Amino acid sequence: MSMHEKILDNLQELVYIADMETYELLYYNRALAEEFHIPQGLRGKCHEILQRRQSPCPFCTNSKLSQDGCYVWKFYNPLVRRHFILSDSICEFNGRQVRTEIATDITEHMRLQEQLDRNLSLQNFINHCVRKLYRQDADLPVMIDDVLAAIGEYLHADRAYIFEFVEDVVRNTFEWCREGVVPQKESLANVPVGVIDRWMPNFHAHQPILITDPESLRLTSPDEYAELKRQDIHSLLVFPLWNGKTLRGFVGVDNLEPGRVDSSRVLLSSMKFFLSSSLWRRDLLRKLHFLSYHDQLTGVFNRNAFQRDVHKQDADVGIIFLDINGLKDINDGKGYNGGDAALTAVSRSVHELLPDTAVYRMGGDEFALLWQEGDEQAFRRDVERVRSLFAGTLGFTASVGCAWVRRGEDAVAGLVAADARMFAAKRDFYRSSPRSGRYRSGLDDVLELARPGRLDELLASDAFILYCQPQFRVEDGAVVGGEILLRLMSDGKVIPPMQFIPLLESLYAMPQVDLHVFGKVCACLSRWRDEGRTLVPLSVNFSRTTLAFPEVAGRLEKIRQDHGIPAGLLQVEVTETASTEDYHAFQQAVDSIRARGFRVAIDDFGVAYANLMTLARLGFDELKLDKSLMDDLGDSDKRQRLLRLVIEAAGDMGIRTVAEGVETREQLEILRRLRCPVVQGYLLSPPLPVEDFVSFLA
């Protein structure tokens, strides 16, 4: 169970997630299972399990949902005889577009409706407060403050407030005061629970406390009396705030008008549910925000936080990258618990050494530090302290690289420099370590890419070699396109892309390589055209970092124009997983590229996040079925039927389907029956140097 599912499973609100296309119930939390008496592990359609309907509900909100926010509505469920306020939204769950529904039980509130109907202005006021608390575009704590202010003014009270229990104290966390009334929030930040001992039986019985004569408490509850006297409280009404079976605090008003006691009871009795739910949502948002910017294992910041913070610097800053040497050896020798202990030791030790420096786990065995504690000389001294710390005293070593970035300088250049120096240090470690011989084969050539200036040397010397795998039309075997693949020649050795691309991506260098390759492809097409050959579209793979490159579409257009190649002969191939970090930016980049006339292909369909929703939400021209879908294709009737649906759906939308990894005659014949128009794979041709690929062109 994921961390997010654990959080949802401990909520008092009922939560479920359902597929918007199939209505399949993908997840429901414990509270919903208990309320609807759902047997453990039961799966089915949401309308079958939650409404006992054979078909989708006529009141289903799918058509009313959008990516912009939540749809809030009320509903009475006759199965459980409870009233709910529902908040529905669209999100992505395991690669599928789903509806998430959060239901807050408002049955007790609805039972008060008859009483509320006698006072329409009070009902309208409560509705106004509820709408405030459920606004999606507002800061929730600010909305809680606003609602307390509205309650206090409506009841003509002196104060309106919320207290929350924190261990053995009760803390005033929200407060509104009438003009001229002295605020008490700071002085009531840590009130011993014993002061309100007399209130607890009422709270546990879900009953309010009403005080109209504090003098009656002088002898029976002296501590409570003294606190009321100190705050000049003449009357008081408080209601407990519960989350499920947990008493989390109370909401109250002081010095309300005698004639408004009944209205106060009705108002606070209704609002306690919504205020309690709002406090839960506030806590959930805090937890989710923490998870978004912190590493769960070590507790330090994560890569998201680093990207956020490094670009906000308005002063000189030092950047330190460090990478544990031989973490795989640690995992192999001590198990993954040993590796986790090493990662935790890094974060703890750096915090102890440099307590004022922000520490980030960038992923895997790599950490980064943002240093802002003085001038460059002091930074260099602290870098040496870090190097000494990881020279072996912790039972393992780490490679360290650094860069000093002055105010106004390009932070990305500093990142690249620090990362490159760290990789160079790691290269030196593996060269000299007698225990790491298995890493030496090919590692020096790859790590040499991190040396400043090395990439420029390789590009200038044409070390990146183009291969092309032909794409064949299934109907007649004609070559109708090709996919450009990249190899790196270094000191006479061929290095495959899986070894050098991850390093170049970490150095933010892939845009330079991808644009270089795109230019070489245009040059090839120009040369073949001059030779009188019939040209076919060529597809160039682009990294996710290239898609995020500013004005990438404009750069491609200029390269194309320089060579005079029609845009329709050039295709940009991307993996849809590249969109997970920032889908909006990804979609904008794809739309901008297509607007220039270039074709766009989605690669690796059937893997990770590349799924059917891609067909519905993204504009593109070609869909590439991943090789994993071809494996055991002849033995899986279900997979064949699924592929037929995908191929037909793509064709209906004008999208060409290409099957990758075709290696057997059986696979080819099945794809022919499924009417897949284009294939590529070793059965027909392996990737060829572009000089050999040209033989396919008439």
C-alpha positions as CSV (number, residue, x, y, z in Angstrom):
1,M,0.0,0.0,0.0
2,S,1.4,3.4,-1.0
3,M,1.9,6.3,1.5
4,H,-1.0,8.2,-0.1
5,E,-3.3,5.1,0.3
6,K,-2.3,4.7,3.9
7,I,-3.2,8.3,4.5
8,L,-6.6,7.9,2.8
9,D,-7.3,4.6,4.7
10,N,-7.1,6.4,8.1
11,L,-9.6,9.1,7.2
12,Q,-13.1,9.3,8.7
13,E,-14.4,10.6,5.3
14,L,-15.5,8.0,2.8
15,V,-13.1,7.9,-0.2
16,Y,-13.2,5.9,-3.4
17,I,-11.6,6.0,-6.9
18,A,-13.4,4.7,-10.0
19,D,-12.3,4.5,-13.7
20,M,-14.3,7.1,-15.6
21,E,-14.6,4.9,-18.7
22,T,-15.4,1.5,-17.2
23,Y,-16.8,2.6,-13.8
24,E,-14.6,0.0,-12.2
25,L,-14.1,0.6,-8.5
26,L,-10.2,0.8,-8.3
27,Y,-9.9,1.8,-4.6
28,Y,-12.0,2.5,-1.5
29,N,-10.8,3.3,2.0
30,R,-11.6,1.5,5.2
31,A,-14.3,4.0,6.3
32,L,-16.3,3.4,3.1
33,A,-15.9,-0.4,3.4
34,E,-17.2,-0.3,6.9
35,E,-20.1,2.1,6.1
36,F,-21.3,0.0,3.1
37,H,-20.4,-3.4,4.7
38,I,-18.2,-4.3,1.7
39,P,-16.5,-7.7,2.1
40,Q,-12.7,-7.6,2.0
41,G,-11.3,-7.6,-1.5
42,L,-14.7,-7.2,-3.3
43,R,-14.3,-5.5,-6.7
44,G,-16.9,-4.4,-9.2
45,K,-18.6,-1.3,-10.7
46,C,-19.1,1.7,-8.5
47,H,-22.8,1.9,-9.3
48,E,-23.2,-1.8,-8.4
49,I,-21.5,-1.8,-5.1
50,L,-22.4,1.7,-3.8
51,Q,-25.9,2.2,-5.3
52,R,-27.1,-1.4,-6.1
53,R,-27.7,-0.4,-9.7
54,Q,-27.1,-2.5,-12.8
55,S,-26.2,0.4,-15.0
56,P,-24.4,3.8,-14.4
57,C,-26.2,6.2,-12.1
58,P,-28.4,8.8,-13.9
59,F,-26.9,11.4,-11.5
60,C,-23.2,10.4,-12.2
61,T,-21.1,13.5,-12.2
62,N,-18.5,12.4,-14.8
63,S,-19.8,14.8,-17.4
64,K,-19.6,17.7,-14.9
65,L,-15.9,17.2,-14.0
66,S,-12.9,19.0,-15.4
67,Q,-9.2,19.3,-14.8
68,D,-9.7,22.8,-13.2
69,G,-11.1,21.8,-9.8
70,C,-13.7,19.9,-7.8
71,Y,-17.5,19.5,-8.2
72,V,-19.2,19.7,-4.8
73,W,-22.8,18.4,-4.3
74,K,-25.1,16.8,-1.8
75,F,-26.6,13.3,-1.9
76,Y,-28.7,11.0,0.2
77,N,-27.8,7.3,-0.1
78,P,-30.8,5.1,0.7
79,L,-28.6,2.0,1.2
80,V,-27.0,3.4,4.3
81,R,-29.6,6.0,5.0
82,R,-27.1,8.7,5.3
83,H,-26.7,12.2,3.9
84,F,-23.3,13.2,2.4
85,I,-21.6,16.3,0.9
86,L,-19.5,15.0,-2.0
87,S,-16.4,16.5,-3.6
88,D,-15.6,14.9,-7.0
89,S,-12.4,15.5,-9.0
90,I,-10.4,14.1,-11.9
91,C,-7.0,12.7,-11.3
92,E,-4.6,10.0,-12.6
93,F,-4.3,6.6,-10.8
94,N,-1.9,3.9,-12.0
95,G,-1.9,5.5,-15.4
96,R,-5.7,5.8,-15.8
97,Q,-8.0,8.8,-15.7
98,V,-10.2,8.3,-12.7
99,R,-12.9,10.1,-10.6
100,T,-12.0,10.6,-7.0
101,E,-14.9,11.1,-4.6
102,I,-14.6,12.2,-1.0
103,A,-17.8,12.0,1.0
104,T,-18.4,13.8,4.4
105,D,-21.3,12.5,6.4
106,I,-23.7,15.4,7.1
107,T,-26.6,13.3,8.4
108,E,-26.7,15.0,11.8
109,H,-26.5,18.3,10.0
110,M,-29.5,17.4,7.8
111,R,-31.5,16.3,10.9
112,L,-31.2,19.8,12.1
113,Q,-32.6,21.1,8.8
114,E,-36.1,21.3,10.1
115,Q,-34.9,23.5,12.9
116,L,-32.8,25.6,10.5
117,D,-35.7,26.1,8.1
118,R,-37.3,28.2,10.8
119,N,-34.5,30.7,10.3
120,L,-33.8,31.1,6.6
121,S,-31.1,33.8,7.2
122,L,-29.2,31.4,9.4
123,Q,-29.4,28.6,6.8
124,N,-28.1,31.0,4.1
125,F,-25.3,32.0,6.4
126,I,-24.3,28.4,7.0
127,N,-24.3,27.8,3.3
128,H,-22.1,30.8,2.8
129,C,-19.6,29.5,5.3
130,V,-19.6,26.0,3.8
131,R,-18.9,27.4,0.3
132,K,-16.0,29.4,1.7
133,L,-14.5,26.3,3.3
134,Y,-14.8,24.3,0.1
135,R,-13.4,26.9,-2.3
136,Q,-10.7,25.2,-4.3
137,D,-8.8,28.4,-5.2
138,A,-8.2,29.6,-1.7
139,D,-5.8,29.1,1.2
140,L,-7.7,26.8,3.6
141,P,-6.3,28.3,6.9
142,V,-7.3,31.8,5.6
143,M,-10.8,30.5,4.8
144,I,-11.1,29.0,8.3
145,D,-10.1,32.4,9.8
146,D,-12.7,34.1,7.5
147,V,-15.5,31.7,8.6
148,L,-14.7,32.3,12.3
149,A,-14.9,36.0,11.7
150,A,-18.2,35.6,10.0
151,I,-19.5,33.4,12.9
152,G,-18.4,35.9,15.5
153,E,-19.9,38.9,13.8
154,Y,-23.2,37.0,13.0
155,L,-23.6,36.0,16.7
156,H,-22.4,39.5,18.0
157,A,-19.8,37.6,20.0
158,D,-16.5,39.0,21.3
159,R,-14.4,36.0,20.2
160,A,-14.7,33.0,17.9
161,Y,-12.0,30.4,18.0
162,I,-10.7,26.8,17.4
163,F,-8.6,24.9,19.9
164,E,-6.8,21.7,18.9
165,F,-5.4,18.9,21.2
166,V,-1.7,18.4,20.9
167,E,-0.5,15.6,23.2
168,D,-1.1,16.9,26.8
169,V,-2.0,20.5,25.9
170,V,-4.8,22.2,24.1
171,R,-3.7,24.9,21.6
172,N,-5.6,27.9,20.3
173,T,-4.8,27.6,16.5
174,F,-7.5,30.0,15.0
175,E,-9.0,33.1,16.5
176,W,-11.2,36.1,15.6
177,C,-11.7,39.0,18.0
178,R,-14.1,41.9,17.8
179,E,-12.5,45.3,17.6
180,G,-11.3,46.4,21.0
181,V,-11.1,42.8,22.4
182,V,-7.6,41.7,23.4
183,P,-6.5,38.6,21.3
184,Q,-5.7,35.5,23.4
185,K,-4.2,33.2,20.8
186,E,-0.5,33.6,21.8
187,S,-1.2,33.3,25.5
188,L,-3.3,30.2,24.9
189,A,-0.8,28.4,22.7
190,N,-0.1,25.6,25.3
191,V,-2.9,25.3,27.8
192,P,-2.7,22.2,30.0
193,V,-5.6,19.8,29.3
194,G,-6.3,19.7,33.0
195,V,-7.8,23.2,32.8
196,I,-10.8,21.9,30.9
197,D,-11.1,18.5,32.7
198,R,-14.7,19.4,33.5
199,W,-15.6,19.7,29.8
200,M,-14.2,16.3,28.8
201,P,-17.2,14.1,29.7
202,N,-19.5,16.4,27.6
203,F,-17.0,16.2,24.7
204,H,-16.8,12.4,24.8
205,A,-20.6,12.4,24.8
206,H,-20.5,14.7,21.7
207,Q,-22.2,17.4,23.7
208,P,-21.4,21.1,24.0
209,I,-20.4,23.2,27.0
210,L,-22.5,26.3,27.8
211,I,-21.4,28.7,30.5
212,T,-23.7,31.7,31.3
213,D,-22.5,32.3,34.9
214,P,-18.7,32.0,35.4
215,E,-19.2,32.9,39.1
216,S,-20.8,29.5,39.7
217,L,-17.4,27.9,39.0
218,R,-15.4,29.9,41.5
219,L,-15.4,27.1,44.1
220,T,-16.0,23.9,42.0
221,S,-13.5,24.6,39.2
222,P,-11.1,27.3,40.4
223,D,-8.5,26.9,37.5
224,E,-11.3,27.2,34.9
225,Y,-12.8,30.2,36.7
226,A,-9.4,31.9,36.9
227,E,-8.9,31.5,33.2
228,L,-12.3,32.8,32.3
229,K,-11.8,35.8,34.6
230,R,-8.4,36.6,33.1
231,Q,-10.0,36.7,29.6
232,D,-13.0,38.7,30.8
233,I,-15.4,35.9,29.6
234,H,-19.0,36.3,30.8
235,S,-20.5,33.6,28.7
236,L,-19.2,30.8,26.5
237,L,-20.4,28.1,24.1
238,V,-18.1,25.4,22.7
239,F,-18.7,22.3,20.6
240,P,-16.3,19.4,20.3
241,L,-14.6,18.7,17.0
242,W,-14.3,15.0,16.1
243,N,-12.5,13.2,13.3
244,G,-14.0,9.7,13.4
245,K,-13.2,8.4,16.9
246,T,-10.6,11.0,17.6
247,L,-11.4,14.2,19.5
248,R,-9.2,16.8,17.8
249,G,-10.4,20.0,19.5
250,F,-13.3,22.3,19.9
251,V,-14.9,25.4,18.3
252,G,-16.4,28.1,20.4
253,V,-17.6,31.7,20.9
254,D,-17.2,34.0,23.9
255,N,-19.6,36.7,25.3
256,L,-22.5,36.0,22.9
257,E,-25.7,37.9,23.2
258,P,-28.2,36.2,25.6
259,G,-30.9,36.2,22.9
260,R,-28.7,34.4,20.4
261,V,-27.9,31.2,22.5
262,D,-30.3,29.1,20.5
263,S,-29.0,30.4,17.1
264,S,-25.5,29.8,18.4
265,R,-26.3,26.2,19.2
266,V,-27.7,25.5,15.8
267,L,-25.0,27.3,14.0
268,L,-22.0,25.7,15.8
269,S,-23.7,22.3,15.8
270,S,-23.9,22.5,12.0
271,M,-20.5,24.1,11.4
272,K,-18.6,21.7,13.6
273,F,-18.7,19.0,10.9
274,F,-17.4,21.3,8.2
275,L,-14.7,22.9,10.4
276,S,-13.5,19.4,11.5
277,S,-13.4,18.3,7.9
278,S,-11.5,21.4,7.0
279,L,-8.9,20.8,9.7
280,W,-8.5,17.3,8.3
281,R,-8.0,18.6,4.8
282,R,-5.5,21.2,6.1
283,D,-3.5,18.4,7.7
284,L,-3.7,16.2,4.6
285,L,-2.5,19.0,2.4
286,R,0.4,19.6,4.8
287,K,1.3,15.9,4.6
288,L,1.0,15.8,0.8
289,H,3.1,18.9,0.5
290,F,5.7,17.4,2.8
291,L,5.8,14.2,0.7
292,S,6.1,16.3,-2.5
293,Y,9.3,18.0,-1.3
294,H,10.9,15.5,1.1
295,D,12.5,12.1,0.7
296,Q,10.6,9.5,2.7
297,L,13.6,7.4,3.6
298,T,16.0,10.0,4.9
299,G,13.6,12.9,5.7
300,V,15.7,15.5,3.8
301,F,14.5,17.5,0.9
302,N,14.1,15.7,-2.5
303,R,14.8,16.6,-6.2
304,N,11.5,18.6,-6.5
305,A,12.6,20.8,-3.6
306,F,16.0,21.3,-5.1
307,Q,14.5,22.4,-8.5
308,R,12.3,24.8,-6.5
309,D,15.0,26.3,-4.4
310,V,18.0,26.5,-6.7
311,H,16.2,28.9,-9.0
312,K,15.1,31.2,-6.2
313,Q,18.6,32.2,-5.1
314,D,19.2,35.9,-5.1
315,A,22.7,35.8,-3.6
316,D,26.0,33.9,-4.0
317,V,25.4,30.2,-3.4
318,G,27.6,27.1,-3.2
319,I,26.4,23.8,-4.8
320,I,27.8,20.5,-3.6
321,F,26.9,17.1,-5.2
322,L,27.9,13.9,-3.6
323,D,27.3,10.3,-4.6
324,I,27.9,7.2,-2.4
325,N,30.6,5.0,-3.9
326,G,29.6,1.3,-4.3
327,L,26.1,1.5,-3.0
328,K,25.4,-1.7,-4.9
329,D,28.2,-3.4,-3.1
330,I,26.7,-2.3,0.2
331,N,23.3,-3.7,-0.9
332,D,24.8,-6.9,-2.1
333,G,26.8,-7.4,1.1
334,K,24.5,-6.1,3.8
335,G,21.1,-6.2,2.1
336,Y,18.9,-3.3,1.3
337,N,18.6,-2.4,4.9
338,G,22.4,-1.8,4.9
339,G,22.0,0.4,1.8
340,D,19.2,2.4,3.5
341,A,21.3,2.8,6.6
342,A,24.1,4.3,4.4
343,L,21.7,6.7,2.8
344,T,20.3,7.8,6.2
345,A,23.8,8.1,7.5
346,V,24.7,10.6,4.7
347,S,21.7,12.9,5.5
348,R,22.3,12.7,9.3
349,S,26.1,13.3,9.1
350,V,25.8,16.2,6.7
351,H,23.2,17.9,8.9
352,E,25.5,17.4,11.9
353,L,28.5,18.8,10.0
354,L,26.6,21.7,8.3
355,P,23.4,22.3,10.3
356,D,22.5,25.5,8.3
357,T,22.9,23.9,4.9
358,A,19.9,22.5,3.0
359,V,20.4,18.8,2.1
360,Y,18.5,17.2,-0.8
361,R,18.4,13.5,-1.9
362,M,18.4,13.7,-5.7
363,G,17.6,10.1,-6.2
364,G,19.3,6.8,-5.7
365,D,22.7,7.3,-4.1
366,E,23.1,11.0,-5.0
367,F,22.7,14.0,-2.7
368,A,23.0,17.8,-3.2
369,L,23.7,20.6,-0.8
370,L,22.9,24.3,-1.2
371,W,25.4,26.3,0.9
372,Q,24.7,30.0,1.8
373,E,26.8,30.6,4.9
374,G,29.5,33.0,3.8
375,D,31.9,33.8,1.0
376,E,33.6,31.5,-1.5
377,Q,36.6,30.9,0.7
378,A,34.5,29.7,3.5
379,F,32.5,27.5,1.1
380,R,35.7,25.8,-0.2
381,R,36.7,25.1,3.4
382,D,33.4,23.4,4.1
383,V,33.7,21.4,0.9
384,E,36.9,20.0,2.2
385,R,35.2,19.1,5.5
386,V,32.5,17.2,3.5
387,R,35.2,15.4,1.6
388,S,36.9,14.4,4.8
389,L,33.6,13.2,6.3
390,F,33.1,10.9,3.3
391,A,36.7,9.7,3.1
392,G,35.8,6.4,4.9
393,T,35.0,7.4,8.5
394,L,31.4,6.3,8.0
395,G,32.3,2.8,6.7
396,F,31.9,3.9,3.1
397,T,33.0,6.7,0.8
398,A,31.4,9.2,-1.4
399,S,32.5,11.2,-4.5
400,V,32.1,15.0,-4.1
401,G,31.9,17.8,-6.7
402,C,31.2,21.5,-6.1
403,A,30.6,24.8,-7.8
404,W,30.4,28.4,-6.7
405,V,27.6,30.4,-8.4
406,R,27.6,34.1,-8.0
407,R,24.5,36.2,-7.9
408,G,23.1,36.7,-11.4
409,E,25.0,33.7,-12.9
410,D,23.3,30.8,-14.5
411,A,22.4,28.3,-11.8
412,V,22.1,25.5,-14.4
413,A,25.7,26.0,-15.4
414,G,26.7,25.6,-11.7
415,L,24.7,22.4,-11.5
416,V,26.4,21.0,-14.5
417,A,29.8,21.9,-13.2
418,A,29.2,20.4,-9.8
419,D,27.7,17.3,-11.3
420,A,30.6,16.9,-13.7
421,R,33.2,17.2,-11.0
422,M,31.3,14.7,-8.9
423,F,31.3,12.2,-11.8
424,A,35.0,12.8,-12.3
425,A,35.7,12.0,-8.7
426,K,33.6,8.9,-9.0
427,R,35.6,7.9,-12.1
428,D,38.8,8.3,-10.1
429,F,37.4,6.2,-7.3
430,Y,36.5,3.3,-9.6
431,R,39.9,3.5,-11.3
432,S,41.8,3.2,-8.1
433,S,39.5,0.9,-6.1
434,P,40.7,-2.7,-6.2
435,R,37.2,-3.9,-5.1
436,S,35.3,-2.3,-8.0
437,G,36.8,-4.0,-11.1
438,R,33.4,-5.0,-12.4
439,Y,32.7,-1.3,-12.9
440,R,35.8,-0.5,-15.0
441,S,34.6,-2.0,-18.3
442,G,33.4,1.0,-20.3
443,L,32.9,3.2,-17.2
444,D,35.9,5.5,-17.9
445,D,34.6,6.2,-21.4
446,V,31.2,7.1,-20.1
447,L,32.3,9.1,-17.0
448,E,34.7,11.0,-19.3
449,L,31.6,12.7,-20.7
450,A,31.3,14.6,-17.4
451,R,34.7,16.3,-18.0
452,P,34.0,20.0,-18.9
453,G,34.4,20.5,-22.6
454,R,34.4,16.8,-23.5
455,L,30.9,16.8,-25.0
456,D,31.9,19.6,-27.3
457,E,34.9,17.7,-28.4
458,L,32.8,14.6,-29.2
459,L,30.2,16.6,-31.2
460,A,32.9,18.4,-33.1
461,S,34.6,15.1,-34.0
462,D,31.3,13.4,-35.2
463,A,31.7,10.8,-32.4
464,F,27.9,10.4,-32.3
465,I,27.1,7.9,-35.0
466,L,23.6,7.6,-36.6
467,Y,22.0,4.2,-37.1
468,C,18.6,3.8,-38.7
469,Q,16.1,0.9,-38.3
470,P,13.8,0.7,-41.3
471,Q,10.0,0.6,-40.9
472,F,8.1,-1.6,-43.3
473,R,4.5,-1.4,-44.5
474,V,2.9,-4.7,-43.7
475,E,0.7,-4.8,-46.8
476,D,3.5,-4.9,-49.4
477,G,6.8,-4.8,-47.5
478,A,7.8,-1.3,-48.7
479,V,10.1,0.8,-46.6
480,V,7.9,3.8,-45.4
481,G,10.1,5.3,-42.7
482,G,13.0,4.8,-40.3
483,E,13.9,5.4,-36.7
484,I,17.2,7.1,-36.0
485,L,19.2,5.5,-33.2
486,L,22.3,6.8,-31.6
487,R,25.7,5.2,-30.8
488,L,28.8,6.9,-29.4
489,M,32.3,6.1,-30.6
490,S,35.0,6.7,-28.0
491,D,38.6,5.5,-28.4
492,G,37.5,3.0,-31.0
493,K,34.7,1.5,-28.9
494,V,31.0,1.7,-29.5
495,I,29.0,2.8,-26.5
496,P,25.2,2.1,-26.5
497,P,22.8,4.8,-25.6
498,M,21.6,3.1,-22.4
499,Q,25.1,3.8,-21.0
500,F,25.6,7.4,-21.9
501,I,22.1,9.0,-22.1
502,P,21.3,8.8,-18.4
503,L,24.6,10.6,-17.6
504,L,24.0,13.3,-20.3
505,E,20.5,13.8,-18.9
506,S,21.8,14.3,-15.4
507,L,24.3,16.9,-16.8
508,Y,21.4,18.7,-18.6
509,A,23.3,18.1,-21.9
510,M,20.8,16.1,-23.9
511,P,19.2,19.1,-25.7
512,Q,22.6,19.9,-27.2
513,V,23.0,16.2,-28.4
514,D,19.4,15.9,-29.7
515,L,19.5,19.1,-31.7
516,H,22.9,18.0,-33.1
517,V,21.4,14.7,-34.2
518,F,18.4,16.5,-35.7
519,G,20.7,18.6,-37.8
520,K,22.6,15.5,-39.0
521,V,19.4,13.8,-40.0
522,C,18.3,16.9,-42.0
523,A,21.7,16.9,-43.7
524,C,21.3,13.2,-44.6
525,L,17.9,13.9,-46.1
526,S,19.2,16.9,-48.0
527,R,22.1,14.8,-49.5
528,W,19.8,11.9,-50.5
529,R,17.4,14.4,-52.1
530,D,20.3,15.8,-54.1
531,E,21.1,12.3,-55.2
532,G,17.6,11.9,-56.6
533,R,16.4,9.3,-54.0
534,T,12.9,8.9,-52.9
535,L,12.7,10.2,-49.3
536,V,10.8,8.7,-46.4
537,P,10.1,10.3,-43.0
538,L,12.8,9.7,-40.3
539,S,12.0,9.7,-36.6
540,V,14.4,11.2,-34.1
541,N,14.2,10.3,-30.4
542,F,14.1,13.3,-28.1
543,S,14.9,13.3,-24.3
544,R,12.5,14.7,-21.8
545,T,15.0,17.4,-21.0
546,T,15.0,18.5,-24.6
547,L,11.2,18.9,-24.6
548,A,11.6,21.2,-21.6
549,F,14.3,23.3,-23.6
550,P,13.0,26.8,-24.3
551,E,11.8,27.4,-27.8
552,V,12.6,23.8,-28.9
553,A,10.1,24.0,-31.7
554,G,11.7,27.2,-33.0
555,R,15.1,25.6,-32.9
556,L,13.9,22.6,-34.9
557,E,12.2,24.9,-37.5
558,K,15.4,26.9,-38.1
559,I,17.5,23.7,-38.5
560,R,14.9,22.4,-41.0
561,Q,14.8,25.6,-43.0
562,D,18.6,25.7,-43.1
563,H,18.6,22.4,-45.0
564,G,15.4,23.0,-47.0
565,I,13.7,19.8,-45.8
566,P,9.8,19.6,-45.7
567,A,8.6,19.3,-42.1
568,G,6.5,16.3,-43.0
569,L,9.7,14.2,-43.5
570,L,10.8,14.8,-39.9
571,Q,9.3,13.1,-36.9
572,V,10.0,13.8,-33.2
573,E,9.7,10.6,-31.1
574,V,9.0,11.0,-27.4
575,T,8.0,8.7,-24.5
576,E,4.8,9.7,-22.8
577,T,6.5,9.0,-19.4
578,A,8.4,12.3,-20.1
579,S,5.2,14.1,-19.2
580,T,4.9,12.8,-15.7
581,E,7.0,15.7,-14.2
582,D,5.0,18.5,-15.9
583,Y,2.2,17.3,-18.2
584,H,1.1,20.8,-19.1
585,A,4.6,21.8,-20.3
586,F,4.9,18.5,-22.1
587,Q,1.7,19.0,-24.0
588,Q,2.6,22.6,-24.9
589,A,5.9,21.4,-26.3
590,V,4.2,18.7,-28.4
591,D,1.5,21.1,-29.6
592,S,4.2,23.7,-30.6
593,I,6.2,21.1,-32.5
594,R,3.2,19.8,-34.4
595,A,2.1,23.4,-35.2
596,R,5.4,23.8,-37.2
597,G,4.4,20.9,-39.4
598,F,6.6,18.2,-37.8
599,R,5.2,14.8,-37.0
600,V,5.2,13.5,-33.4
601,A,5.3,9.9,-32.4
602,I,4.6,8.4,-28.9
603,D,7.1,5.7,-28.1
604,D,6.9,2.7,-25.7
605,F,3.1,2.5,-25.8
606,G,2.1,-0.2,-23.3
607,V,4.8,0.6,-20.8
608,A,4.4,2.6,-17.5
609,Y,2.4,5.8,-18.2
610,A,2.0,5.3,-21.9
611,N,-1.6,4.1,-22.0
612,L,-5.0,4.5,-23.5
613,M,-5.5,7.9,-22.0
614,T,-2.6,9.1,-24.2
615,L,-4.9,8.6,-27.2
616,A,-7.6,10.8,-25.7
617,R,-5.7,13.7,-24.3
618,L,-2.6,14.3,-26.5
619,G,-2.3,15.3,-30.1
620,F,0.2,13.2,-32.1
621,D,0.6,11.4,-35.4
622,E,2.2,8.0,-34.7
623,L,1.7,5.4,-32.0
624,K,4.6,3.0,-31.4
625,L,3.6,-0.3,-29.8
626,D,6.4,-1.4,-27.4
627,K,8.3,-4.6,-28.0
628,S,7.0,-6.0,-24.7
629,L,3.5,-6.2,-26.3
630,M,5.0,-8.5,-29.0
631,D,6.5,-11.0,-26.6
632,D,4.3,-14.2,-26.4
633,L,1.8,-12.5,-28.7
634,G,0.8,-15.8,-30.3
635,D,-0.1,-17.3,-26.9
636,S,-2.3,-14.4,-25.7
637,D,-5.7,-14.1,-27.3
638,K,-6.5,-11.3,-24.8
639,R,-3.5,-9.3,-25.9
640,Q,-4.3,-9.7,-29.5
641,R,-7.9,-8.4,-28.9
642,L,-6.5,-5.5,-27.0
643,L,-4.0,-4.6,-29.8
644,R,-6.8,-4.8,-32.4
645,L,-8.8,-2.2,-30.4
646,V,-5.9,0.1,-30.0
647,I,-5.0,-0.2,-33.7
648,E,-8.6,0.5,-34.8
649,A,-9.0,3.4,-32.3
650,A,-5.7,5.0,-33.5
651,G,-6.7,4.6,-37.1
652,D,-10.1,6.2,-36.5
653,M,-8.3,9.3,-35.2
654,G,-5.8,9.4,-38.1
655,I,-2.9,8.1,-36.1
656,R,-0.5,5.6,-37.7
657,T,0.4,2.5,-35.6
658,V,3.9,1.0,-35.7
659,A,4.7,-2.3,-34.0
660,E,8.3,-2.4,-32.6
661,G,10.4,-5.5,-31.8
662,V,8.9,-7.8,-34.5
663,E,11.3,-10.8,-34.4
664,T,9.2,-13.8,-35.7
665,R,7.1,-14.7,-38.7
666,E,4.3,-15.6,-36.3
667,Q,4.3,-12.1,-34.8
668,L,4.3,-10.5,-38.3
669,E,1.3,-12.7,-39.4
670,I,-0.7,-11.8,-36.3
671,L,0.0,-8.1,-36.8
672,R,-1.1,-8.5,-40.4
673,R,-4.4,-10.0,-39.2
674,L,-4.8,-7.2,-36.7
675,R,-4.3,-4.7,-39.6
676,C,-1.3,-3.1,-38.0
677,P,-0.1,-0.9,-40.9
678,V,3.7,-0.6,-40.1
679,V,6.3,-2.8,-38.3
680,Q,10.0,-2.7,-37.5
681,G,12.2,-5.3,-35.9
682,Y,15.1,-7.7,-36.4
683,L,13.0,-10.1,-38.4
684,L,13.0,-7.6,-41.3
685,S,16.1,-5.5,-40.5
686,P,18.3,-4.6,-37.6
687,P,19.4,-1.0,-37.1
688,L,21.8,-0.1,-39.8
689,P,24.4,2.7,-40.2
690,V,22.7,5.4,-42.2
691,E,25.1,4.8,-45.1
692,D,23.6,1.3,-45.4
693,F,20.0,2.4,-44.8
694,V,20.1,4.5,-47.9
695,S,20.2,1.3,-50.0
696,F,16.5,0.9,-49.2
697,L,15.7,4.3,-50.9
698,A,15.1,4.1,-54.7
